[in-house]
Amino acid sequence: MTMRRTISVSGVVLAVLLLTTLAVGTVTAGRSDLNTARAATARFHAVANAEAAGYGLPPAGVPLHECISSFDDSGAMGFHLINGGLLDATIDATAPEALVYAPDDHGKLKLVALEYVVFKADWDAAHPGTTPELFGEAFMETSAPNRYDIPAFYALHVWLWNSNPMGLFAPFNQSVSCDGA
């Protein structure tokens, strides 16, 4: 009886150690990918660098041209500078489809987040039956019609450059405001 208990306890301890190792490995890989994204996008703190790399505001009159706030006062996203050349069925941690900037009290734009976007139809055609993931996080699906006046899409916000009390991957941030826009 004591031998069986020892084997059972040893088995449980081994299982816990393996699961802990896997979990730590996943967290470490996610952090590594986040560090890679941070290094690849640090130059975009200067809006001029983002524009030179192909990012820009959509034309005036289009919903994504404006500073985006939540409808329920749970925060804001900010302005989205989008690189249309990156809107395909590929997701790359070093090349976000959108850079999110928040205005300060004087209207100056500050890089606060990255947004990874893929249109649902493109993703589903290339990767049937799956949802895109990055940094160990599943993308959020937004159906059409939507407030942005674009086709259904998957998106993941990553608040790398501004702390978000709602979480690193939350779509809105309570510490961001469009008041200075």
C-alpha positions in Angstrom: 0.0 0.0 0.0 2.8 2.4 0.8 4.6 1.6 -2.4 1.4 2.4 -4.4 0.9 5.7 -2.6 4.5 6.6 -3.3 4.1 5.8 -7.0 0.8 7.7 -7.1 2.3 10.8 -5.4 5.3 10.6 -7.6 3.1 10.5 -10.7 1.1 13.5 -9.5 4.3 15.4 -8.7 5.7 14.6 -12.1 2.5 15.6 -13.9 2.4 18.9 -12.0 6.1 19.6 -12.9 5.4 18.8 -16.6 2.4 21.1 -16.7 4.2 23.9 -14.9 7.1 23.5 -17.4 4.7 23.7 -20.3 2.9 26.7 -18.9 6.2 28.6 -18.2 7.4 27.7 -21.7 4.2 29.1 -23.2 4.5 32.3 -21.1 8.1 32.7 -22.0 7.4 32.2 -25.7 4.6 34.8 -25.5 6.9 37.3 -23.8 9.6 36.7 -26.4 7.1 37.4 -29.2 5.9 40.5 -27.4 9.5 41.7 -27.1 10.0 41.0 -30.8 6.9 43.1 -31.6 8.1 45.8 -29.3 11.5 46.0 -31.0 10.0 45.9 -34.5 7.5 48.8 -33.8 9.5 51.1 -31.5 10.4 53.3 -34.4 6.7 54.1 -34.9 6.6 56.3 -31.8 7.3 59.0 -34.5 4.2 59.3 -36.7 6.5 60.3 -39.6 8.2 56.9 -39.4 4.9 55.1 -39.4 3.8 57.1 -42.5 7.1 56.4 -44.2 6.5 52.7 -43.6 3.1 52.8 -45.3 0.8 53.5 -42.4 -1.8 56.2 -42.6 -5.2 57.4 -41.5 -8.2 56.4 -43.6 -9.7 59.3 -45.6 -11.8 61.9 -43.8 -15.5 60.9 -43.5 -14.7 57.2 -43.1 -15.5 55.9 -39.6 -11.9 54.7 -38.9 -10.6 58.2 -39.7 -11.7 59.4 -36.2 -10.5 58.7 -32.7 -12.4 55.5 -31.6 -14.1 55.5 -28.2 -16.3 52.9 -26.7 -20.1 53.4 -26.7 -20.3 52.6 -22.9 -17.6 55.0 -21.6 -15.3 52.0 -20.9 -12.4 53.7 -22.6 -11.1 54.4 -26.0 -8.7 53.0 -28.6 -7.5 56.1 -30.3 -6.6 56.8 -33.9 -5.7 53.9 -36.2 -3.0 54.3 -38.8 -3.5 51.4 -41.1 -1.1 49.8 -43.6 -3.4 48.4 -46.3 -0.6 46.4 -47.8 -0.6 44.2 -44.7 -4.3 43.4 -44.9 -4.0 39.8 -46.0 -4.5 36.3 -44.5 -1.0 36.5 -42.9 -0.3 37.4 -39.3 3.1 38.6 -38.3 4.0 39.8 -34.8 6.5 42.3 -36.3 4.1 43.8 -38.8 0.8 44.9 -37.3 -1.9 46.0 -39.7 -2.7 49.0 -37.6 -0.8 51.3 -35.2 -3.0 52.9 -32.5 -2.2 56.4 -31.3 -3.9 58.3 -28.5 -4.0 62.1 -28.5 -2.6 63.9 -25.5 -4.3 67.0 -24.0 -2.7 69.1 -26.8 -3.7 66.7 -29.6 -0.2 65.3 -30.1 -0.4 61.6 -31.0 1.4 59.0 -28.9 1.8 55.4 -29.9 -0.2 53.3 -27.4 -1.1 49.9 -29.0 -0.7 47.6 -32.0 -3.6 46.1 -33.7 -3.5 42.9 -35.7 -6.3 42.6 -38.2 -7.4 40.0 -40.8 -10.6 40.0 -42.7 -12.8 37.1 -41.8 -13.4 35.9 -45.4 -9.7 35.9 -46.2 -8.7 34.1 -43.0 -11.5 31.5 -43.2 -10.6 30.8 -46.9 -6.9 30.3 -46.0 -7.4 28.6 -42.6 -10.8 27.0 -42.5 -12.3 26.1 -39.1 -9.7 28.2 -37.1 -9.5 31.5 -35.4 -6.3 33.5 -35.7 -4.1 33.6 -32.6 -1.0 35.6 -31.7 0.9 35.8 -28.4 -1.2 32.9 -27.1 -4.4 35.0 -27.5 -7.3 34.3 -29.8 -8.4 37.2 -32.0 -11.8 38.8 -31.4 -14.3 38.5 -34.2 -16.4 41.5 -35.3 -19.2 40.7 -37.7 -20.6 43.0 -40.4 -22.3 45.4 -40.5 -20.3 47.2 -37.8 -19.5 50.7 -36.7 -16.3 50.8 -38.8 -18.2 50.2 -42.0 -15.9 47.3 -43.1 -16.4 43.6 -43.8 -16.3 41.1 -40.9 -12.9 40.8 -39.4 -10.8 39.3 -36.6 -8.6 41.7 -34.5 -6.3 41.6 -31.6 -5.2 44.8 -29.8 -1.9 44.7 -27.9 -1.3 47.6 -25.5 2.5 47.4 -25.6 3.1 51.1 -25.3 0.4 52.1 -22.7 -0.6 50.2 -19.7 -4.2 49.0 -19.9 -6.1 48.3 -16.6 -8.5 46.1 -18.6 -5.7 43.9 -19.8 -2.9 43.7 -22.4 -5.3 42.4 -25.1 -8.5 44.3 -24.3 -10.0 46.2 -27.2 -10.5 49.4 -25.2 -8.4 51.1 -22.6 -9.8 53.2 -19.7 -6.6 55.2 -19.6 -7.0 56.4 -23.2 -9.3 59.3 -24.1 -10.3 61.0 -27.3 -10.9 64.3 -25.5 -7.7 65.8 -26.8 -8.5 64.9 -30.5 
